[in-house]
Amino acid sequence: MMMTTAKSKSKPSGIGAKGSACARFFHPGQNIRDQWPNTHRTHRVSDALVVGKGIHRVQKKEQLCYECRIPNIDDNTIFHIVCRNFKVEDAAATPFDDERPLEAVVNVPNAHEIDESINNKLRVSESDVVPNFRAGGGGSLAEEIAELRQQGIEVDDDNEPAPENASPPAAASMFTVGTWVTPTVCPRKANAATNNNTRGSWRNFAWAKIKEMDELALFRMAMPEEWVVDVVLPATNTIIEGDKLSLQDFYCFVGCHFFMACFEGISDRRLWWSSKPITIDEGAPFRLKNYMSLRRFNAITSALRFTSKEPPPFKDPFFDVREMIDAYNTHMLIEYIPSWLNCLDESMNTFLDKNCPGFMSVPRKPHPLGNEYHTIADGDDGKPIVWRVKMQEGKDRPKDVMGNWAFPSDFEGTNINTGRKYTKTSTLMCEMTVPIHGTGKVVSMDSGFCVTCGILHLHDHGVYGQALIKKRKYWPKGVPGDQISDYFEGKPLGFVKTLQQDMDGVQFNIHCTRDDKFVTKMMSTHGLLNLVPTHTTWRQVDGAWTSFHYAQYLSRHNRSKHWVDDVNNRRHDPIGLEQVWHTKWWPTRQFTFILSLVETNAVYSRARARNEKTTPQLEFRRKLALKMLTNTIDMERGHVEGVITRSKRGAGSLDAGHCLLTRPNFTGNWVGKTNSWSNITTKYAKVKCDGCETRIRTYCKCNRKVPLCTECYGNHLSNCSITP
């Protein structure tokens, strides 16, 4: 064995040592914020003098800290800072006892004695990122973010300001303070066209019907099934080995994954098809071979494709999934009418390959690595339904052969009606709210969307927005945050007031409430300060508990701010579909994200319809999986790839003049004079069935002018004396 001497990794500290650290790590924090009100999160303290060492409570736990004086703050305050956050620049003459360098003999094995198996365990794929945020009490979050960026990974840091707020406002507007008022008229309520708090609803399914639907019917209601039939099945069938994929097989395949996602701890999915006896200590608890063979399952897995389009002449990393995401948004646009109140936030789709398109790190999320989606949901009765999504493409956003953005937004450049320029964040806000433009509905957002021009752009498009205001290096433009705090100094707990501000000739409100340690500020284009008697909160002031009622604007925000998070939690807890559906192909991971959203939309829709608590996720998922595994969709629907099929019971083919067909995409009514379909801009437009008025896309071959659902088509055949 070789012998080596252990060496100190850093300079020892002691009384009289000097060092540096980020100001935000020193406690008490209020003194730091008072000294550097605008830069306390980024300012670095130098020449801090160590005067002692001891245990202090930091981040809700007892930690070993240095006790220091800060030269710039000469009020005799003794600060403390966790030792690992402090860098010793000048060592002390006499180090603390526990930091004295020790000469210790350490046994180090020779190279040939190192177990190769250990080396193998330590090897990590260059393309994978280990999710170890704040793990093991290691370095600070800022250090971890810096390390990720050094690896070339894009980070969405919640502590950084939005791009529009990343520079100081003009001196002339920095201290502009408008008029303090108590508004008596809400702009939204004053508009007769928007004075209606409508609830969310499905266009073709009444809540009374949804109440009685089983799990698979609910899932199909929320699933873009037209895309599956028109795109996924044909694209997959060009590759698959063996029998062609039918809609029935597709749902059975998805059902296998959903069923496996009801159980943790089974890493090898082949065990679900094992021929070994089921035991309590190993293997899968059930067998799926009675529903689908492993060979068939693997064939579908290998062949599954999500687009039927030809690749563009330029590099588009998102080519394989664009049609999938568009299909989801189109389906929800056609089928769902959002409620009057909505929440815009982010969602994560977990994936650990940093080379995948759009790979992002969002440290504030429970699952911080993968693809970030912006999602918007309404939440009647606290049961949210996600009705639009958009992947954050980041640095991988493609450009065409001319060097321009390949897929430009309708909200880039300048609004031709107002002359107001779109910014990065305001473009996103307008894109996400397209289905409710002109409706006067409300979107509630967190401080990451608090961009003044974005709130005004939403107003330009007939949407009322509200966003929580926080200072991230600078206050958002048009927000005199420090002056607001001064105005509320000495005001009682629960005191409310509105500051009317003006930007580019447009008025907006900053609603404010005095809390115990801060002032809650909300940027908004609507709302009043009326107190909500049913929404009470409590605070401890001077050792006594005191209550106050939330104002209307704040009650609305607190009620809606977690709707997207509720969906995210349900997707991941207790078992996320992506935890079980292991894949190395990135598009498949995006497919699991869409399926998870469809699942949550289905279960929340039932809870709304029944006006009851939401079914536990695994209970709903297991019933859904069993319905999928035993489905008879093709026999009921008679529809694969847009045409009717023969019955699996062996009945003869239908009369040549009668056949249930699906209308082509982007078509309206059948025009007899031209013997063709009328052209429209909606891809999957539906019309009322001639028999029951259910909205569908199908018709009988004998008469294209008469829309018929499956049930009415059966009646039609009976009247024609034809047996299907």
C-alpha positions in Angstrom: 0.0 0.0 0.0 1.1 3.6 -0.7 1.0 6.1 2.1 -0.1 9.7 1.6 -0.8 12.6 3.9 -4.2 14.2 4.1 -4.1 17.9 3.2 -6.6 20.7 4.1 -8.8 21.5 1.1 -9.2 25.2 2.1 -7.6 27.9 4.3 -8.4 27.3 8.0 -10.6 29.9 9.7 -10.4 31.3 13.2 -10.9 34.5 15.1 -9.5 37.3 13.0 -9.8 35.5 9.7 -11.3 37.4 6.7 -13.4 36.0 3.9 -16.1 36.6 1.3 -19.6 35.3 0.5 -22.8 36.2 -1.2 -24.6 38.8 0.9 -27.9 36.7 0.9 -26.2 33.9 2.9 -25.6 36.2 5.9 -28.2 36.4 8.7 -30.1 38.3 9.9 -31.2 39.0 6.4 -33.2 42.2 7.1 -29.9 44.1 7.8 -28.5 42.8 4.5 -31.6 43.9 2.6 -31.5 47.3 4.2 -27.9 47.8 3.3 -28.2 46.6 -0.3 -32.0 46.9 -1.2 -31.6 46.3 -4.9 -28.6 44.0 -5.1 -28.7 41.9 -1.9 -29.2 38.7 -3.8 -26.2 39.3 -6.1 -23.9 41.5 -4.0 -20.8 39.8 -2.7 -19.5 40.8 0.7 -15.7 41.0 1.0 -13.4 41.3 4.0 -16.0 39.9 6.4 -14.2 39.5 9.8 -14.7 36.2 11.6 -15.3 36.8 15.4 -16.5 33.3 16.4 -18.0 30.0 15.5 -21.2 28.3 16.8 -24.5 26.5 16.0 -27.3 28.6 14.6 -30.7 27.7 13.1 -30.7 28.3 9.3 -33.2 26.9 6.9 -35.2 25.3 9.7 -32.2 23.2 11.0 -29.3 23.6 13.3 -26.1 24.2 11.3 -22.4 25.1 12.1 -21.8 28.7 11.3 -19.1 31.4 11.4 -20.0 34.5 13.3 -18.9 37.7 11.5 -18.8 41.4 11.3 -19.4 43.1 8.0 -17.3 46.3 7.4 -20.0 48.1 5.5 -22.5 47.6 8.4 -21.0 49.1 11.5 -24.0 48.9 13.8 -22.4 46.2 16.0 -24.5 43.5 14.5 -23.0 40.0 14.7 -23.9 38.1 11.5 -23.8 34.3 11.1 -23.3 32.3 7.9 -23.2 28.6 7.3 -19.5 27.6 7.1 -19.7 25.9 3.7 -21.0 29.2 2.2 -18.1 31.2 3.4 -14.7 31.4 1.6 -11.7 32.2 3.8 -9.4 34.6 2.0 -7.0 35.4 4.8 -6.4 32.6 7.3 -6.4 33.3 11.0 -3.2 33.1 13.0 -4.8 30.7 15.4 -7.4 28.4 13.6 -10.4 27.0 15.3 -9.6 23.7 17.0 -11.7 21.7 14.5 -9.9 23.3 11.5 -6.3 22.7 12.6 -4.5 20.8 9.8 -4.0 17.2 10.8 -1.2 15.0 9.6 -2.9 11.7 9.2 -1.8 8.5 7.5 -4.3 7.3 5.0 -4.2 3.9 3.2 -4.6 4.3 -0.5 -4.9 1.0 -2.6 -2.7 0.5 -5.5 -4.3 0.9 -8.9 -4.5 -2.9 -9.5 -6.4 -3.3 -6.2 -9.3 -1.0 -7.3 -12.4 -3.0 -7.9 -13.4 -2.6 -11.6 -17.0 -3.1 -10.7 -16.9 0.1 -8.6 -15.5 2.0 -11.6 -18.4 0.7 -13.7 -20.9 2.0 -11.1 -19.3 5.4 -11.2 -19.4 5.7 -14.9 -22.2 8.0 -16.1 -23.3 8.4 -19.7 -22.0 11.7 -21.2 -25.5 12.3 -22.4 -27.2 11.9 -19.0 -27.6 14.3 -16.2 -28.0 13.1 -12.7 -30.8 15.0 -10.9 -29.0 15.9 -7.6 -30.4 19.4 -6.9 -29.6 20.4 -3.3 -28.9 16.8 -2.6 -26.9 15.8 0.5 -26.5 19.3 1.8 -24.0 20.2 -0.9 -23.4 23.5 -2.6 -25.9 26.3 -3.0 -28.5 26.3 -5.7 -26.7 29.2 -7.5 -23.6 27.0 -7.7 -25.6 24.1 -9.1 -27.2 26.4 -11.7 -23.8 27.8 -12.7 -22.5 24.2 -13.1 -25.4 23.2 -15.3 -24.9 26.2 -17.6 -21.2 25.4 -17.9 -22.3 22.0 -19.3 -24.3 23.9 -21.9 -27.7 23.1 -20.3 -30.4 25.8 -20.5 -31.7 26.7 -17.1 -35.0 28.5 -16.3 -34.1 30.1 -13.0 -37.1 31.4 -11.1 -34.9 33.9 -9.2 -33.9 35.7 -12.4 -36.0 38.5 -13.9 -38.0 38.1 -17.1 -36.0 39.3 -20.1 -38.2 42.4 -20.2 -37.3 43.2 -16.6 -33.6 42.4 -16.7 -32.5 46.0 -17.2 -33.2 49.0 -15.0 -36.2 51.1 -16.0 -35.6 54.6 -17.4 -34.9 57.1 -14.7 -38.0 59.1 -15.6 -40.3 56.2 -15.0 -38.5 54.6 -12.1 -40.1 56.8 -9.6 -43.4 57.6 -11.3 -46.2 57.0 -8.9 -49.8 57.2 -10.2 -52.9 57.7 -8.1 -54.0 55.7 -5.0 -57.6 54.8 -5.3 -60.3 52.4 -4.1 -61.8 51.3 -7.4 -65.6 51.0 -7.5 -66.1 49.7 -11.0 -64.4 46.6 -12.4 -63.5 47.1 -16.1 -64.5 43.5 -16.8 -67.8 43.7 -15.1 -68.5 47.0 -16.7 -68.4 45.3 -20.1 -71.7 43.6 -20.8 -70.1 41.2 -23.2 -67.7 39.9 -20.5 -69.9 40.2 -17.4 -70.5 36.5 -17.0 -68.5 34.0 -14.9 -69.2 31.0 -17.1 -68.0 27.6 -16.1 -65.9 25.3 -18.3 -67.8 22.7 -20.4 -67.3 20.1 -23.1 -69.0 21.1 -26.4 -70.4 17.7 -27.3 -70.9 16.1 -23.9 -73.2 17.4 -21.3 -72.1 17.1 -17.7 -75.1 14.8 -17.1 -73.8 12.4 -19.7 -70.2 12.7 -18.5 -71.4 11.7 -15.1 -72.4 8.3 -16.4 -69.4 7.6 -18.7 -66.9 4.9 -17.8 -63.2 5.5 -17.6 -62.4 4.7 -21.3 -65.2 6.8 -22.6 -63.9 9.7 -20.5 -60.4 9.2 -21.8 -61.5 9.0 -25.4 -63.5 12.3 -24.9 -60.3 14.0 -23.8 -58.0 12.3 -26.3 -57.3 13.6 -29.9 -58.6 10.4 -31.4 -58.9 11.9 -34.9 -55.1 12.3 -34.8 -54.6 8.7 -33.7 -56.8 7.4 -36.6 -55.6 9.8 -39.3 -51.9 10.0 -38.4 -50.6 7.5 -35.8 -52.2 4.4 -37.2 -51.2 5.0 -40.9 -47.7 6.2 -40.0 -47.1 3.2 -37.7 -48.5 0.7 -40.2 -45.9 1.7 -42.8 -43.2 0.3 -40.4 -44.8 -2.3 -38.2 -44.1 -6.0 -38.6 -47.0 -8.4 -38.6 -50.7 -7.3 -38.4 -51.5 -3.7 -39.0 -52.2 -1.6 -36.0 -55.9 -1.0 -35.4 -57.5 1.5 -33.0 -58.5 -1.4 -30.8 -54.9 -2.6 -30.6 -53.6 0.9 -30.0 -55.8 1.3 -26.9 -54.8 -2.2 -25.7 -51.1 -1.2 -26.1 -51.6 2.0 -24.2 -53.6 0.1 -21.6 -50.6 -2.2 -21.0 -48.5 0.9 -20.1 -51.2 2.4 -17.9 -51.7 -0.9 -16.1 -47.9 -1.2 -15.5 -48.0 2.4 -14.2 -50.1 1.2 -11.3 -47.2 -0.6 -9.7 -43.7 0.5 -8.7 -40.5 -1.5 -8.4 -40.8 -3.6 -11.6 -37.9 -2.4 -13.7 -38.0 -5.1 -16.4 -41.3 -4.9 -18.2 -40.8 -8.3 -19.7 -41.7 -9.7 -16.3 -45.4 -8.8 -17.1 -45.3 -11.5 -19.8 -43.3 -14.0 -17.8 -44.3 -17.7 -17.9 -43.0 -18.3 -14.4 -45.5 -18.7 -11.6 -46.4 -15.5 -9.8 -44.7 -15.2 -6.4 -44.8 -12.7 -3.6 -41.1 -11.9 -3.7 -40.3 -11.4 -7.4 -41.7 -10.7 -10.8 -44.8 -8.8 -11.8 -48.0 -9.3 -9.8 -50.1 -10.0 -12.9 -49.6 -11.2 -16.5 -50.6 -9.2 -19.6 -50.1 -12.0 -22.2 -53.9 -12.7 -22.3 -54.5 -9.2 -23.7 -51.4 -8.7 -25.9 -48.4 -10.9 -26.7 -45.0 -9.6 -25.8 -44.0 -10.0 -29.5 -46.9 -7.7 -30.5 -46.2 -5.3 -27.7 -42.6 -4.9 -28.8 -43.5 -4.6 -32.5 -45.8 -1.7 -31.7 -43.2 -0.1 -29.5 -40.6 -0.2 -32.2 -42.9 1.0 -35.0 -44.9 3.7 -33.1 -44.8 7.1 -35.0 -46.5 10.4 -34.3 -46.4 12.3 -37.6 -47.3 11.6 -41.2 -45.7 14.7 -42.6 -42.6 14.9 -44.7 -39.5 16.3 -43.0 -38.8 19.9 -43.8 -35.7 21.0 -45.9 -34.1 22.4 -42.7 -33.2 20.9 -39.4 -36.2 20.8 -37.1 -35.4 18.9 -33.8 -39.1 18.9 -32.9 -40.4 17.5 -36.2 -41.5 14.2 -34.8 -43.8 15.8 -32.1 -45.1 19.0 -33.6 -48.2 17.3 -35.1 -48.8 15.6 -31.8 -48.8 18.8 -29.8 -50.9 20.6 -32.4 -53.4 17.7 -32.4 -53.9 18.0 -28.6 -54.3 21.8 -28.8 -56.7 21.5 -31.8 -58.8 18.9 -30.1 -59.2 20.9 -26.9 -59.9 24.0 -29.0 -62.8 22.2 -30.8 -64.1 20.2 -27.9 -63.6 22.3 -24.7 -64.8 25.7 -23.7 -62.6 27.1 -20.9 -64.0 28.6 -17.7 -63.9 32.4 -17.0 -60.9 32.0 -14.7 -57.7 30.3 -15.8 -54.1 29.7 -14.6 -51.0 29.9 -16.8 -47.9 28.1 -15.4 -45.2 25.6 -16.3 -45.1 21.8 -16.4 -42.1 19.5 -16.6 -41.9 16.3 -18.7 -39.1 14.3 -17.1 -36.2 13.1 -19.3 -32.5 12.8 -18.4 -30.8 12.9 -21.8 -29.3 16.4 -22.0 -28.9 15.9 -25.8 -32.7 15.7 -26.4 -34.3 18.8 -28.1 -35.4 21.5 -25.8 -33.6 20.0 -22.7 -34.2 22.3 -19.8 -33.4 22.6 -16.1 -36.1 24.2 -13.9 -34.7 24.0 -10.4 -37.9 25.1 -8.6 -39.8 22.1 -10.0 -40.0 18.8 -8.1 -38.8 17.1 -11.3 -36.3 19.7 -12.5 -34.8 18.0 -15.7 -36.4 17.4 -19.0 -38.7 19.4 -21.3 -40.5 22.4 -20.0 -44.1 23.0 -21.2 -46.1 26.1 -20.6 -49.6 25.0 -19.8 -52.9 26.7 -19.1 -55.8 25.2 -17.2 -59.2 26.2 -15.7 -60.3 24.8 -12.4 -64.0 24.9 -11.7 -64.5 23.5 -8.2 -60.8 23.1 -7.8 -60.7 20.4 -10.5 -58.4 21.7 -13.3 -58.5 20.8 -16.9 -55.5 21.6 -19.1 -56.7 23.0 -22.4 -53.5 24.3 -24.1 -49.8 23.4 -24.0 -46.6 24.7 -25.6 -43.2 23.2 -25.4 -40.3 25.6 -24.5 -37.9 25.1 -27.4 -35.2 27.4 -26.1 -31.9 27.4 -28.0 -33.1 24.5 -30.2 -35.8 26.6 -31.9 -35.3 25.9 -35.6 -34.6 28.4 -38.4 -35.4 27.8 -42.1 -32.9 27.7 -45.0 -33.0 31.5 -45.2 -32.0 31.9 -41.5 -35.5 33.1 -40.3 -37.5 31.5 -37.6 -39.0 28.4 -39.2 -42.3 28.6 -37.3 -42.9 32.3 -36.6 -45.6 33.3 -34.1 -48.6 35.4 -35.0 -47.6 37.6 -32.1 -44.1 38.7 -33.0 -43.0 42.1 -34.2 -45.6 44.8 -33.6 -49.4 44.7 -33.0 -50.7 46.5 -36.1 -53.8 47.7 -34.2 -52.0 49.2 -31.2 -48.5 49.8 -32.4 -47.3 48.0 -29.3 -44.2 45.7 -29.8 -44.3 42.1 -28.7 -41.6 40.8 -26.4 -40.5 37.3 -25.7 -42.8 36.9 -22.6 -45.8 38.8 -24.1 -45.6 36.6 -27.2 -45.8 33.5 -25.1 -48.7 34.9 -23.1 -50.7 35.8 -26.2 -50.0 32.4 -27.9 -51.2 30.5 -24.8 -54.4 32.4 -24.6 -55.5 32.3 -28.3 -58.7 30.2 -27.6 -60.0 32.9 -25.2 -59.0 36.0 -27.2 -61.9 38.4 -27.3 -63.9 36.6 -24.6 -63.0 38.8 -21.6 -61.9 35.8 -19.5 -59.3 36.0 -16.8 -55.8 34.5 -16.7 -53.9 34.4 -13.4 -50.1 34.1 -13.4 -47.2 34.0 -11.0 -44.4 36.6 -10.9 -42.5 35.0 -13.8 -45.1 36.4 -16.2 -45.3 39.8 -14.5 -44.3 41.8 -17.6 -46.2 45.0 -18.0 -46.3 45.0 -21.8 -47.6 41.3 -21.6 -50.5 42.3 -19.3 -51.3 45.2 -21.8 -51.0 42.9 -24.8 -53.5 40.5 -23.3 -55.9 43.4 -22.7 -55.4 44.4 -26.4 -56.6 40.9 -27.3 -59.7 40.9 -25.1 -58.2 39.0 -22.1 -57.9 40.2 -18.5 -54.7 39.3 -16.9 -53.3 39.4 -13.4 -49.7 38.6 -12.2 -48.1 38.6 -8.8 -45.4 41.3 -8.5 -42.0 40.4 -7.1 -38.7 42.2 -7.3 -36.1 40.2 -9.2 -33.1 42.5 -9.3 -35.4 45.3 -10.6 -39.1 46.0 -10.2 -41.1 45.4 -13.4 -41.4 48.4 -15.6 -44.0 50.8 -14.4 -44.0 49.4 -10.8 -42.7 51.8 -8.2 -42.2 49.0 -5.7 -40.2 50.9 -3.1 -42.6 53.8 -3.1 -45.5 51.3 -2.6 -43.8 49.8 0.4 -43.2 53.3 1.8 -46.9 54.1 1.4 -48.0 51.0 3.3 -45.5 51.6 6.2 -47.5 51.7 9.4 -50.8 50.5 7.7 -52.8 47.9 9.6 -52.8 44.2 8.7 -55.2 43.5 5.8 -55.2 47.2 4.6 -55.9 47.3 0.8 -55.4 50.0 -1.8 -55.0 50.2 -5.6 -52.3 52.2 -7.4 -53.5 53.2 -10.9 -50.5 53.4 -13.2 -50.1 54.4 -16.8 -47.9 53.0 -19.5 -48.0 54.0 -23.2 -51.3 55.7 -22.6 -52.9 52.6 -21.2 -54.1 52.4 -17.5 -53.4 49.3 -15.4 -53.8 48.6 -11.7 -51.5 47.5 -9.0 -53.7 46.0 -6.3 -52.0 45.9 -2.9 -52.6 44.3 0.5 -50.7 44.8 3.7 -49.5 41.5 5.1 -47.5 40.9 8.3 -44.0 41.2 6.9 -44.6 42.5 3.3 -47.0 44.1 0.9 -48.6 41.7 -1.6 -48.7 43.5 -5.0 -50.7 42.3 -8.1 -50.6 43.8 -11.6 -54.0 43.6 -13.1 -56.4 45.1 -15.7 -59.5 44.2 -13.7 -60.8 43.4 -10.3 -61.9 45.2 -7.1 -60.8 45.4 -3.5 -64.0 44.1 -2.1 -63.3 41.7 0.8 -64.3 38.1 0.4 -65.9 37.0 3.8 -65.5 33.3 3.0 -61.7 33.7 2.4 -60.1 34.3 5.7 -56.4 34.1 6.6 -54.5 34.3 9.9 -51.2 35.9 10.9 -49.3 35.9 14.2 -48.5 39.6 15.1 -46.8 40.4 18.4 -47.4 36.9 19.7 -51.2 37.0 19.0 -53.1 35.5 16.1 -55.0 38.0 14.0 -57.3 37.3 11.0 -58.2 39.3 7.9 -60.3 38.7 4.8 -58.6 38.5 1.4 -59.6 41.1 -1.2 -61.3 39.9 -4.3 -58.2 40.1 -6.5 -56.0 38.2 -4.0 -58.7 35.6 -3.3 -59.0 35.0 -7.0 -55.2 34.5 -7.4 -54.8 32.2 -4.3 -57.7 30.1 -5.5 -56.3 29.6 -9.0 -52.5 29.8 -8.7 -52.1 26.0 -8.0 -54.3 24.6 -10.7 -51.5 23.7 -13.1 -49.4 22.4 -10.2 -52.4 20.2 -9.1 -52.3 18.6 -12.6 -48.5 18.1 -12.4 -48.7 16.5 -9.0 -51.4 14.1 -10.1 -49.4 13.2 -13.2 -46.3 12.3 -11.1 -47.8 11.2 -7.8 -47.9 8.5 -6.7 -46.5 7.0 -10.0 -45.8 9.0 -13.1 -46.4 7.3 -16.5 -42.9 8.2 -17.6 -41.5 6.4 -14.6 -42.8 3.1 -16.0 -42.8 3.7 -19.7 -39.0 3.5 -20.2 -37.8 4.8 -23.5 -34.7 6.1 -25.1 -36.6 7.7 -28.0 -37.4 11.3 -27.1 -40.8 11.6 -29.1 -42.2 8.7 -27.1 -41.5 10.6 -23.9 -43.6 13.5 -25.2 -46.3 11.1 -26.0 -46.4 10.0 -22.4 -46.8 13.6 -21.4 -49.9 14.0 -23.7 -51.4 10.8 -22.4 -50.9 11.9 -18.8 -52.7 15.2 -19.5 -55.6 13.3 -21.2 -55.8 11.0 -18.1 -56.0 13.9 -15.6 -58.5 15.8 -17.8 -60.6 12.7 -17.8 -60.6 12.1 -14.1 -61.2 15.8 -13.2 -64.1 15.9 -15.7 -65.8 13.1 -13.9 -65.3 14.7 -10.6 -66.8 18.0 -11.9 -69.8 16.1 -13.4 -70.5 14.2 -10.2 -69.7 17.1 -7.9 -67.6 14.9 -5.7 -64.0 14.4 -4.6 -61.6 13.4 -7.4 -61.0 9.6 -7.6 -57.6 8.6 -6.4 -55.3 8.5 -9.4 -54.3 4.9 -9.2 -57.9 3.7 -8.7 -59.0 5.6 -11.8 -55.9 4.5 -13.8 -56.3 0.8 -13.0 -60.0 0.8 -14.1 -59.0 2.8 -17.2 -56.3 0.3 -18.0 -58.6 -2.7 -17.7 -61.2 -1.0 -20.0 -58.4 -0.4 -22.5 -57.1 -4.0 -22.3 -60.6 -5.4 -22.9 -61.8 -2.8 -25.4 -63.9 -3.7 -28.5 -63.6 -0.3 -30.1 -63.2 -1.6 -33.7 -66.3 -3.8 -33.5 -68.3 -1.0 -32.0 -66.9 1.8 -34.1 -66.4 -0.2 -37.3 -63.6 2.2 -38.0 -59.9 1.7 -38.7 -57.9 4.3 -40.7 -61.2 6.1 -41.6 -63.1 3.2 -43.1 -65.5 0.5 -41.8 -64.1 -3.0 -41.3 -65.7 -6.4 -41.3 -67.0 -7.7 -38.1 -64.6 -10.0 -36.2 -67.5 -12.4 -35.7 -67.3 -13.3 -39.4 -70.4 -11.5 -40.6 -70.4 -10.8 -44.3 -69.4 -7.4 -45.8 -71.9 -4.6 -46.0 -73.8 -3.6 -49.1 -71.6 -1.7 -51.4 -73.9 1.3 -51.2 -73.7 1.6 -47.4 -70.5 2.3 -45.4 -69.7 4.5 -42.5 -67.1 7.0 -43.6 -65.2 9.9 -42.0 -65.2 13.3 -43.6 -61.8 14.5 -44.9 -59.9 17.1 -42.8 -60.6 20.8 -43.4 -64.0 20.2 -44.9 -67.5 21.5 -44.2 -70.8 20.4 -45.8 -71.2 18.3 -48.9 -72.1 20.5 -51.9 -74.2 18.6 -54.4 -73.9 21.1 -57.2 -70.1 20.8 -57.3 -70.1 17.2 -56.1 -67.4 18.1 -53.5 -66.8 19.1 -49.9 -66.7 22.7 -49.0 -63.4 23.9 -47.7 -63.0 25.4 -44.2 -60.0 26.3 -41.9 -60.9 23.9 -39.0 -59.1 20.6 -39.4 -61.5 18.3 -37.5 -64.7 20.2 -37.8 -67.8 18.3 -36.4 -71.5 18.6 -37.3 -74.7 17.4 -35.6 -75.8 13.9 -36.3 -79.1 13.9 -38.2 -80.6 11.5 -35.8 -79.5 12.5 -32.2 -77.7 15.8 -32.8 -74.4 14.4 -31.3 -71.5 16.2 -32.9 -69.6 13.8 -35.2 -67.6 13.6 -38.4 -69.1 10.5 -39.9 -71.7 9.8 -42.6 -73.1 6.9 -44.7 -71.6 6.4 -48.1 -75.1 6.4 -49.6 -75.7 10.1 -48.7 -72.8 12.5 -47.8 -75.2 15.3 -46.9 -76.6 13.4 -43.9 -74.2 13.2 -40.9 -74.7 10.0 -38.8 -73.2 8.7 -35.6 -72.4 5.0 -35.1 -75.7 4.3 -33.3 -77.9 6.2 -35.8 -75.9 4.5 -38.6 -77.1 1.2 -37.2 -80.7 2.4 -37.2 -80.2 3.6 -40.8 -79.0 0.1 -41.9 -82.0 -1.5 -40.1 -84.3 0.8 -42.0 -82.5 -0.3 -45.2 -82.9 -4.0 -44.2 -79.1 -4.4 -44.0 -77.4 -6.4 -41.3 -74.0 -5.1 -40.2 
